[in-house]
Each structure stands twice: as C-alpha cells, then as structure tokens.
Amino acid sequence: MRDNEDIICGRNAVLEAIRSGNAVDKVLILEGKHDGPTNTIIREAKKKRIIIDFTSKTILDSMCDEKKHQGVIAYVAPYEYSSVEDILDKAYSKSEDPFIIILDEIEDPHNLGAIIRTANLCGAHGVIIPERRAARLTSVVANTSAGALNYTPVAKVTNISKTIQNLKDKGMWFVCGDMDGDTMYNLDLTGPIGLVIGNEGSGVSPNVKKNCDFIASIPMYGDIDSLNASVSCGVLSYEIVRQRINKAK
C-alpha cells in the first residue's frame, strides 16, 4: 500500500466510491474478469479518468481476502471527517427534522461500518463518534458500509455529552438504547432526534445516558439478553422511521 492511501475491496464499495466523487487514485481489476458489475466499474472509472490496472489473482489476494475483493480493489485517499454543522446542514437542506446517530465508544470497525450503512438507508443525516476509544474511518469500515460511507457524513467530537447538550440547545431530543429503558413502542421518537448507541460490551456510559431524554429498550423473547450494537441500532433506527412515517400521514 502506498503512503497516505487506503484500499477498499469489493464491487459495491469500489463502485460507490467512484460514483460519489471520493478521491479514487487507481482501480485494480482481476485479469480476464468482464462480468456486468465489473464492466460497470470500468466504465465509471474511465468517465472519471481513474487509472485502471488489470492484475493477477495472486496480487489481489495478497491485498485483500478473495471473498471480499470480488476481483476489484481501489486505492483511495483517507476518508475525511465532517463537522456536526455539516450534518445539521444536510437535514436543513432537505427541510427535514435532524436525525443523528451518536456512537458512544463503538470500537469494532465492522459495527461502525454496518451502522453507517443503516444510517444511510434509514435516512439519518449523519453519525457522530468520539475522538477516543472508538473505531476510525478505515477501509474495513468503508467495505462493511458497502459504499454508504461515501454518502453519510461522520463527525468526530472530543466530548459526546457536551455535543449532546449543544444539540439540545438547537432543539434536538435524545434517546439511548438500553435494556432497562421503556419499550421503544411506548416512546414518542418523532421530531428532531439523536439516537445514542453504546459500547459493544458496556453499553451507553452513565455520563452520556444521563444527558438523554429517553431510554429505549427493544423487546426480546429469546434465550439471550442482548443484541449486537449494529443490530440494535438498526432496530431502533427503523422504529424512528416508522413513527416519522405515521406522523406524516
């Protein structure tokens, strides 16, 4: 890998990076691979005048697991962080109530990537992460997000609790996911809202939790008592979506 560059693997991640205008320097494609999705990548890369190199399976496998690269790898510039103001501006430009997902020390890059993907699909305007004890925007995150990182602003802040307070001053409400909260179906999660998801093991920290207006629990009827952080985020996010849709009717 070259200095100051990262790689992303897989057809969807590479194609969305190209289409979004992210700084793609070069695309590596498996020699002799000319299926439909790969041809689309070649066509889009040529439109953007991105260098295309056809190379061997051995080289691609040495850079990324075969099942992940699908015969396509791209060199990209490091992903840049947005600001909280950028996220709010995205909501206001659409004349929508802000919907922001805040992550309290999510350390697994696969969880971060999956949450960014969910944020994009459920219409959240952005994701906020802390500077310390949290996964960063890497190729693993980009690959797991399946290209959503190219469209979903991610802001990095020094203090989650202070950020929540600042956003409250702008009229936002906050709900965090926790097993000891009220059932999510019994809460009003409409309006300008921030959803706080806690660490994979310890959950939402006490200092952050006390700044939230609501604590929402997800009904569970199985033999284990918790969900993966990214799954919890998806369930709660789509409850917010459901309530917004019903309110708009």
ZADO-1210 file (C-alpha; in nm, 4 decimals, padded with zeros to 6 digits):
<atoms>
<atom x="00.0000" y="00.0000" z="00.0000" code="MET" pos="1"/>
<atom x="00.1278" y="00.3462" z="-00.0843" code="ARG" pos="2"/>
<atom x="00.1797" y="00.6269" z="00.1683" code="ASP" pos="3"/>
<atom x="-00.1284" y="00.8268" z="00.2677" code="ASN" pos="4"/>
<atom x="-00.3633" y="00.5884" z="00.0853" code="GLU" pos="5"/>
<atom x="-00.6017" y="00.3162" z="00.1887" code="ASP" pos="6"/>
<atom x="-00.7656" y="00.0382" z="-00.0077" code="ILE" pos="7"/>
<atom x="-01.1268" y="-00.0661" z="-00.0425" code="ILE" pos="8"/>
<atom x="-01.2299" y="-00.4083" z="-00.1654" code="CYS" pos="9"/>
<atom x="-01.5394" y="-00.5380" z="-00.3401" code="GLY" pos="10"/>
<atom x="-01.7511" y="-00.4299" z="-00.6331" code="ARG" pos="11"/>
<atom x="-02.0183" y="-00.2306" z="-00.4474" code="ASN" pos="12"/>
<atom x="-01.7727" y="-00.0422" z="-00.2258" code="ALA" pos="13"/>
<atom x="-01.5461" y="00.0486" z="-00.5178" code="VAL" pos="14"/>
<atom x="-01.8320" y="00.1497" z="-00.7482" code="LEU" pos="15"/>
<atom x="-01.9922" y="00.3764" z="-00.4882" code="GLU" pos="16"/>
<atom x="-01.6550" y="00.5337" z="-00.4076" code="ALA" pos="17"/>
<atom x="-01.6126" y="00.6213" z="-00.7757" code="ILE" pos="18"/>
<atom x="-01.9675" y="00.7477" z="-00.8230" code="ARG" pos="19"/>
<atom x="-01.9651" y="00.9590" z="-00.5084" code="SER" pos="20"/>
<atom x="-01.6609" y="01.1554" z="-00.6190" code="GLY" pos="21"/>
<atom x="-01.4348" y="01.0233" z="-00.3445" code="ASN" pos="22"/>
<atom x="-01.0656" y="01.0545" z="-00.4314" code="ALA" pos="23"/>
<atom x="-01.0033" y="00.7209" z="-00.6044" code="VAL" pos="24"/>
<atom x="-00.6488" y="00.7083" z="-00.7403" code="ASP" pos="25"/>
<atom x="-00.6399" y="00.3680" z="-00.9089" code="LYS" pos="26"/>
<atom x="-00.8595" y="00.0624" z="-00.9599" code="VAL" pos="27"/>
<atom x="-00.7112" y="-00.2875" z="-00.9740" code="LEU" pos="28"/>
<atom x="-00.9179" y="-00.5494" z="-01.1585" code="ILE" pos="29"/>
<atom x="-00.8635" y="-00.9207" z="-01.1959" code="LEU" pos="30"/>
<atom x="-00.7257" y="-01.0117" z="-01.5369" code="GLU" pos="31"/>
<atom x="-00.9923" y="-01.1555" z="-01.7641" code="GLY" pos="32"/>
<atom x="-01.2829" y="-01.0536" z="-01.5398" code="LYS" pos="33"/>
<atom x="-01.5533" y="-00.8954" z="-01.7566" code="HIS" pos="34"/>
<atom x="-01.8870" y="-00.9628" z="-01.5887" code="ASP" pos="35"/>
<atom x="-02.1599" y="-00.6995" z="-01.5761" code="GLY" pos="36"/>
<atom x="-02.0720" y="-00.5353" z="-01.2414" code="PRO" pos="37"/>
<atom x="-01.7010" y="-00.5258" z="-01.3265" code="THR" pos="38"/>
<atom x="-01.7693" y="-00.3710" z="-01.6665" code="ASN" pos="39"/>
<atom x="-01.9787" y="-00.1035" z="-01.4933" code="THR" pos="40"/>
<atom x="-01.6845" y="-00.0215" z="-01.2656" code="ILE" pos="41"/>
<atom x="-01.4502" y="00.0007" z="-01.5648" code="ILE" pos="42"/>
<atom x="-01.6921" y="00.2310" z="-01.7469" code="ARG" pos="43"/>
<atom x="-01.7415" y="00.4600" z="-01.4444" code="GLU" pos="44"/>
<atom x="-01.3670" y="00.4719" z="-01.3729" code="ALA" pos="45"/>
<atom x="-01.2947" y="00.5723" z="-01.7312" code="LYS" pos="46"/>
<atom x="-01.5510" y="00.8545" z="-01.7055" code="LYS" pos="47"/>
<atom x="-01.3590" y="00.9915" z="-01.4073" code="LYS" pos="48"/>
<atom x="-01.0239" y="00.9284" z="-01.5773" code="ARG" pos="49"/>
<atom x="-00.9162" y="00.6948" z="-01.2987" code="ILE" pos="50"/>
<atom x="-00.6211" y="00.4670" z="-01.3713" code="ILE" pos="51"/>
<atom x="-00.7246" y="00.1035" z="-01.4278" code="ILE" pos="52"/>
<atom x="-00.4742" y="-00.1803" z="-01.3886" code="ASP" pos="53"/>
<atom x="-00.5549" y="-00.5430" z="-01.4702" code="PHE" pos="54"/>
<atom x="-00.3626" y="-00.7709" z="-01.2395" code="THR" pos="55"/>
<atom x="-00.3346" y="-01.1268" z="-01.1144" code="SER" pos="56"/>
<atom x="-00.5451" y="-01.3059" z="-00.8556" code="LYS" pos="57"/>
<atom x="-00.2295" y="-01.3609" z="-00.6500" code="THR" pos="58"/>
<atom x="-00.1710" y="-00.9884" z="-00.6128" code="ILE" pos="59"/>
<atom x="-00.5345" y="-00.9146" z="-00.5285" code="LEU" pos="60"/>
<atom x="-00.5456" y="-01.1993" z="-00.2743" code="ASP" pos="61"/>
<atom x="-00.2314" y="-01.0635" z="-00.1069" code="SER" pos="62"/>
<atom x="-00.4035" y="-00.7280" z="-00.0575" code="MET" pos="63"/>
<atom x="-00.7496" y="-00.8442" z="00.0459" code="CYS" pos="64"/>
<atom x="-00.9332" y="-01.1717" z="00.1120" code="ASP" pos="65"/>
<atom x="-01.0625" y="-01.3260" z="-00.2136" code="GLU" pos="66"/>
<atom x="-01.4260" y="-01.3349" z="-00.0967" code="LYS" pos="67"/>
<atom x="-01.4088" y="-00.9668" z="-00.0099" code="LYS" pos="68"/>
<atom x="-01.2356" y="-00.8222" z="-00.3159" code="HIS" pos="69"/>
<atom x="-01.4550" y="-00.9965" z="-00.5780" code="GLN" pos="70"/>
<atom x="-01.1848" y="-00.9223" z="-00.8328" code="GLY" pos="71"/>
<atom x="-01.1853" y="-00.5447" z="-00.7667" code="VAL" pos="72"/>
<atom x="-00.9716" y="-00.3272" z="-00.5364" code="ILE" pos="73"/>
<atom x="-00.9267" y="00.0511" z="-00.5345" code="ALA" pos="74"/>
<atom x="-00.6684" y="00.2840" z="-00.3867" code="TYR" pos="75"/>
<atom x="-00.8420" y="00.5761" z="-00.2145" code="VAL" pos="76"/>
<atom x="-00.7394" y="00.8803" z="-00.0172" code="ALA" pos="77"/>
<atom x="-00.8069" y="00.8619" z="00.3586" code="PRO" pos="78"/>
<atom x="-01.1693" y="00.9371" z="00.4411" code="TYR" pos="79"/>
<atom x="-01.2296" y="01.2852" z="00.5761" code="GLU" pos="80"/>
<atom x="-01.4479" y="01.3634" z="00.8758" code="TYR" pos="81"/>
<atom x="-01.7345" y="01.6077" z="00.8546" code="SER" pos="82"/>
<atom x="-01.8463" y="01.8500" z="01.1250" code="SER" pos="83"/>
<atom x="-02.1615" y="01.8384" z="01.3352" code="VAL" pos="84"/>
<atom x="-02.2701" y="02.1517" z="01.1495" code="GLU" pos="85"/>
<atom x="-02.2341" y="01.9673" z="00.8184" code="ASP" pos="86"/>
<atom x="-02.4732" y="01.7006" z="00.9455" code="ILE" pos="87"/>
<atom x="-02.7287" y="01.9584" z="01.0580" code="LEU" pos="88"/>
<atom x="-02.6978" y="02.1440" z="00.7280" code="ASP" pos="89"/>
<atom x="-02.7750" y="01.8213" z="00.5426" code="LYS" pos="90"/>
<atom x="-03.1018" y="01.7919" z="00.7356" code="ALA" pos="91"/>
<atom x="-03.1954" y="02.1570" z="00.6915" code="TYR" pos="92"/>
<atom x="-03.1175" y="02.1486" z="00.3172" code="SER" pos="93"/>
<atom x="-03.3818" y="01.8758" z="00.2855" code="LYS" pos="94"/>
<atom x="-03.6279" y="02.0626" z="00.5117" code="SER" pos="95"/>
<atom x="-03.6225" y="01.7615" z="00.7457" code="GLU" pos="96"/>
<atom x="-03.6000" y="01.7295" z="01.1216" code="ASP" pos="97"/>
<atom x="-03.2428" y="01.6249" z="01.2052" code="PRO" pos="98"/>
<atom x="-03.1926" y="01.2548" z="01.2720" code="PHE" pos="99"/>
<atom x="-02.8414" y="01.1835" z="01.4000" code="ILE" pos="100"/>
<atom x="-02.6881" y="00.8604" z="01.5260" code="ILE" pos="101"/>
<atom x="-02.4341" y="00.9060" z="01.8056" code="ILE" pos="102"/>
<atom x="-02.1965" y="00.6234" z="01.8936" code="LEU" pos="103"/>
<atom x="-02.0575" y="00.6011" z="02.2459" code="ASP" pos="104"/>
<atom x="-01.7237" y="00.4181" z="02.2143" code="GLU" pos="105"/>
<atom x="-01.8122" y="00.1717" z="01.9375" code="ILE" pos="106"/>
<atom x="-01.4727" y="00.0059" z="01.8885" code="GLU" pos="107"/>
<atom x="-01.5399" y="-00.2648" z="01.6298" code="ASP" pos="108"/>
<atom x="-01.4892" y="-00.1264" z="01.2752" code="PRO" pos="109"/>
<atom x="-01.7367" y="-00.3812" z="01.1382" code="HIS" pos="110"/>
<atom x="-02.0044" y="-00.2484" z="01.3736" code="ASN" pos="111"/>
<atom x="-01.9193" y="00.1082" z="01.2716" code="LEU" pos="112"/>
<atom x="-01.9420" y="00.0210" z="00.9027" code="GLY" pos="113"/>
<atom x="-02.2726" y="-00.1598" z="00.9490" code="ALA" pos="114"/>
<atom x="-02.4156" y="00.1349" z="01.1455" code="ILE" pos="115"/>
<atom x="-02.3095" y="00.3816" z="00.8746" code="ILE" pos="116"/>
<atom x="-02.4852" y="00.1607" z="00.6207" code="ARG" pos="117"/>
<atom x="-02.8012" y="00.1587" z="00.8364" code="THR" pos="118"/>
<atom x="-02.7780" y="00.5356" z="00.8870" code="ALA" pos="119"/>
<atom x="-02.7758" y="00.5895" z="00.5129" code="ASN" pos="120"/>
<atom x="-03.0635" y="00.3533" z="00.4416" code="LEU" pos="121"/>
<atom x="-03.2906" y="00.4816" z="00.7192" code="CYS" pos="122"/>
<atom x="-03.2428" y="00.8447" z="00.6225" code="GLY" pos="123"/>
<atom x="-03.0276" y="00.9563" z="00.9157" code="ALA" pos="124"/>
<atom x="-02.8368" y="01.2715" z="00.8310" code="HIS" pos="125"/>
<atom x="-02.5078" y="01.1639" z="00.9832" code="GLY" pos="126"/>
<atom x="-02.3132" y="00.9793" z="01.2507" code="VAL" pos="127"/>
<atom x="-02.1125" y="01.1227" z="01.5395" code="ILE" pos="128"/>
<atom x="-01.8266" y="00.9355" z="01.7067" code="ILE" pos="129"/>
<atom x="-01.5867" y="01.0314" z="01.9883" code="PRO" pos="130"/>
<atom x="-01.2194" y="01.1044" z="01.9256" code="GLU" pos="131"/>
<atom x="-01.1014" y="00.8474" z="02.1788" code="ARG" pos="132"/>
<atom x="-01.1801" y="00.4777" z="02.2330" code="ARG" pos="133"/>
<atom x="-01.3692" y="00.4422" z="01.9066" code="ALA" pos="134"/>
<atom x="-01.3203" y="00.2829" z="01.5655" code="ALA" pos="135"/>
<atom x="-01.1888" y="00.5146" z="01.2952" code="ARG" pos="136"/>
<atom x="-01.2827" y="00.5533" z="00.9298" code="LEU" pos="137"/>
<atom x="-01.0753" y="00.2830" z="00.7629" code="THR" pos="138"/>
<atom x="-01.1008" y="00.0551" z="00.4635" code="SER" pos="139"/>
<atom x="-01.2677" y="-00.2064" z="00.6860" code="VAL" pos="140"/>
<atom x="-01.5373" y="00.0451" z="00.7768" code="VAL" pos="141"/>
<atom x="-01.5764" y="00.1524" z="00.4140" code="ALA" pos="142"/>
<atom x="-01.6046" y="-00.2058" z="00.2928" code="ASN" pos="143"/>
<atom x="-01.8553" y="-00.3026" z="00.5635" code="THR" pos="144"/>
<atom x="-02.0674" y="00.0038" z="00.4860" code="SER" pos="145"/>
<atom x="-02.0984" y="-00.1209" z="00.1235" code="ALA" pos="146"/>
<atom x="-02.0328" y="00.2284" z="-00.0074" code="GLY" pos="147"/>
<atom x="-02.2577" y="00.4172" z="00.2364" code="ALA" pos="148"/>
<atom x="-01.9557" y="00.5930" z="00.3887" code="LEU" pos="149"/>
<atom x="-01.9267" y="00.7928" z="00.0669" code="ASN" pos="150"/>
<atom x="-02.2701" y="00.9479" z="00.1274" code="TYR" pos="151"/>
<atom x="-02.3060" y="00.9584" z="00.5066" code="THR" pos="152"/>
<atom x="-02.1195" y="01.2324" z="00.6946" code="PRO" pos="153"/>
<atom x="-01.9311" y="01.1175" z="01.0036" code="VAL" pos="154"/>
<atom x="-01.8221" y="01.3764" z="01.2601" code="ALA" pos="155"/>
<atom x="-01.5609" y="01.3201" z="01.5295" code="LYS" pos="156"/>
<atom x="-01.6005" y="01.5137" z="01.8576" code="VAL" pos="157"/>
<atom x="-01.3975" y="01.5418" z="02.1779" code="THR" pos="158"/>
<atom x="-01.6892" y="01.5069" z="02.4184" code="ASN" pos="159"/>
<atom x="-02.0130" y="01.3203" z="02.3412" code="ILE" pos="160"/>
<atom x="-02.2033" y="01.4592" z="02.6428" code="SER" pos="161"/>
<atom x="-02.1137" y="01.8181" z="02.5567" code="LYS" pos="162"/>
<atom x="-02.2115" y="01.7597" z="02.1938" code="THR" pos="163"/>
<atom x="-02.5499" y="01.6286" z="02.3063" code="ILE" pos="164"/>
<atom x="-02.6025" y="01.9370" z="02.5220" code="GLN" pos="165"/>
<atom x="-02.5105" y="02.1665" z="02.2332" code="ASN" pos="166"/>
<atom x="-02.7563" y="01.9881" z="02.0060" code="LEU" pos="167"/>
<atom x="-03.0259" y="02.0071" z="02.2732" code="LYS" pos="168"/>
<atom x="-02.9820" y="02.3842" z="02.2662" code="ASP" pos="169"/>
<atom x="-03.0688" y="02.3620" z="01.8963" code="LYS" pos="170"/>
<atom x="-03.3955" y="02.1825" z="01.9743" code="GLY" pos="171"/>
<atom x="-03.2984" y="01.8166" z="01.9470" code="MET" pos="172"/>
<atom x="-03.4129" y="01.5316" z="02.1729" code="TRP" pos="173"/>
<atom x="-03.2051" y="01.2265" z="02.2548" code="PHE" pos="174"/>
<atom x="-03.2841" y="00.8617" z="02.3099" code="VAL" pos="175"/>
<atom x="-03.0351" y="00.5908" z="02.4012" code="CYS" pos="176"/>
<atom x="-03.0717" y="00.2172" z="02.3723" code="GLY" pos="177"/>
<atom x="-03.0591" y="00.0228" z="02.6997" code="ASP" pos="178"/>
<atom x="-03.2199" y="-00.2965" z="02.8287" code="MET" pos="179"/>
<atom x="-03.3543" y="-00.1155" z="03.1364" code="ASP" pos="180"/>
<atom x="-03.5442" y="00.1501" z="02.9415" code="GLY" pos="181"/>
<atom x="-03.9058" y="00.1888" z="02.8363" code="ASP" pos="182"/>
<atom x="-04.0211" y="-00.0250" z="02.5450" code="THR" pos="183"/>
<atom x="-03.9413" y="00.1657" z="02.2265" code="MET" pos="184"/>
<atom x="-04.3000" y="00.1351" z="02.1008" code="TYR" pos="185"/>
<atom x="-04.4230" y="00.3376" z="02.4012" code="ASN" pos="186"/>
<atom x="-04.1956" y="00.6369" z="02.3354" code="LEU" pos="187"/>
<atom x="-04.2531" y="00.9344" z="02.1062" code="ASP" pos="188"/>
<atom x="-03.9441" y="00.9264" z="01.8851" code="LEU" pos="189"/>
<atom x="-04.0595" y="01.1826" z="01.6299" code="THR" pos="190"/>
<atom x="-03.9190" y="01.5294" z="01.5696" code="GLY" pos="191"/>
<atom x="-03.5512" y="01.6294" z="01.5707" code="PRO" pos="192"/>
<atom x="-03.3839" y="01.3334" z="01.7369" code="ILE" pos="193"/>
<atom x="-03.0492" y="01.1793" z="01.8170" code="GLY" pos="194"/>
<atom x="-03.0134" y="00.8051" z="01.8722" code="LEU" pos="195"/>
<atom x="-02.7295" y="00.7037" z="02.1054" code="VAL" pos="196"/>
<atom x="-02.5817" y="00.3544" z="02.0758" code="ILE" pos="197"/>
<atom x="-02.3367" y="00.2342" z="02.3387" code="GLY" pos="198"/>
<atom x="-02.0214" y="00.0272" z="02.3510" code="ASN" pos="199"/>
<atom x="-02.0430" y="-00.3370" z="02.2408" code="GLU" pos="200"/>
<atom x="-01.9768" y="-00.4631" z="02.5936" code="GLY" pos="201"/>
<atom x="-02.0615" y="-00.1953" z="02.8487" code="SER" pos="202"/>
<atom x="-02.3396" y="-00.0109" z="02.6681" code="GLY" pos="203"/>
<atom x="-02.4013" y="00.3634" z="02.6960" code="VAL" pos="204"/>
<atom x="-02.1777" y="00.5226" z="02.9590" code="SER" pos="205"/>
<atom x="-02.3502" y="00.6758" z="03.2657" code="PRO" pos="206"/>
<atom x="-02.2391" y="01.0317" z="03.1816" code="ASN" pos="207"/>
<atom x="-02.3865" y="01.0076" z="02.8337" code="VAL" pos="208"/>
<atom x="-02.7015" y="00.8272" z="02.9459" code="LYS" pos="209"/>
<atom x="-02.7930" y="01.0963" z="03.1989" code="LYS" pos="210"/>
<atom x="-02.7943" y="01.3536" z="02.9176" code="ASN" pos="211"/>
<atom x="-03.0510" y="01.1575" z="02.7169" code="CYS" pos="212"/>
<atom x="-03.4209" y="01.2427" z="02.7368" code="ASP" pos="213"/>
<atom x="-03.5422" y="00.8847" z="02.6850" code="PHE" pos="214"/>
<atom x="-03.4074" y="00.5366" z="02.7372" code="ILE" pos="215"/>
<atom x="-03.5485" y="00.2853" z="02.4916" code="ALA" pos="216"/>
<atom x="-03.5448" y="-00.0925" z="02.5230" code="SER" pos="217"/>
<atom x="-03.6024" y="-00.3431" z="02.2449" code="ILE" pos="218"/>
<atom x="-03.8460" y="-00.6250" z="02.3329" code="PRO" pos="219"/>
<atom x="-03.6607" y="-00.9575" z="02.3436" code="MET" pos="220"/>
<atom x="-03.8141" y="-01.3010" z="02.3822" code="TYR" pos="221"/>
<atom x="-03.5232" y="-01.5366" z="02.3222" code="GLY" pos="222"/>
<atom x="-03.2765" y="-01.7121" z="02.5486" code="ASP" pos="223"/>
<atom x="-03.0049" y="-01.4450" z="02.5357" code="ILE" pos="224"/>
<atom x="-03.0416" y="-01.0923" z="02.6623" code="ASP" pos="225"/>
<atom x="-02.8646" y="-00.8645" z="02.4172" code="SER" pos="226"/>
<atom x="-02.8227" y="-00.7725" z="02.0512" code="LEU" pos="227"/>
<atom x="-02.5136" y="-00.6759" z="01.8561" code="ASN" pos="228"/>
<atom x="-02.4625" y="-00.2959" z="01.8635" code="ALA" pos="229"/>
<atom x="-02.5216" y="-00.2548" z="01.4907" code="SER" pos="230"/>
<atom x="-02.8359" y="-00.4692" z="01.5030" code="VAL" pos="231"/>
<atom x="-02.9712" y="-00.2684" z="01.7977" code="SER" pos="232"/>
<atom x="-02.9023" y="00.0490" z="01.6030" code="CYS" pos="233"/>
<atom x="-03.0943" y="-00.0881" z="01.3054" code="GLY" pos="234"/>
<atom x="-03.3977" y="-00.1893" z="01.5111" code="VAL" pos="235"/>
<atom x="-03.4190" y="00.1441" z="01.6945" code="LEU" pos="236"/>
<atom x="-03.3494" y="00.3470" z="01.3803" code="SER" pos="237"/>
<atom x="-03.6356" y="00.1866" z="01.1954" code="TYR" pos="238"/>
<atom x="-03.8705" y="00.2432" z="01.4873" code="GLU" pos="239"/>
<atom x="-03.7856" y="00.6115" z="01.4455" code="ILE" pos="240"/>
<atom x="-03.8534" y="00.5776" z="01.0711" code="VAL" pos="241"/>
<atom x="-04.1864" y="00.4038" z="01.1384" code="ARG" pos="242"/>
<atom x="-04.3001" y="00.6777" z="01.3744" code="GLN" pos="243"/>
<atom x="-04.1967" y="00.9511" z="01.1320" code="ARG" pos="244"/>
<atom x="-04.3921" y="00.7866" z="00.8515" code="ILE" pos="245"/>
<atom x="-04.7030" y="00.7502" z="01.0691" code="ASN" pos="246"/>
<atom x="-04.6801" y="01.1106" z="01.1847" code="LYS" pos="247"/>
<atom x="-04.6594" y="01.2340" z="00.8269" code="ALA" pos="248"/>
<atom x="-04.9801" y="01.0549" z="00.7234" code="LYS" pos="249"/>
</atoms>
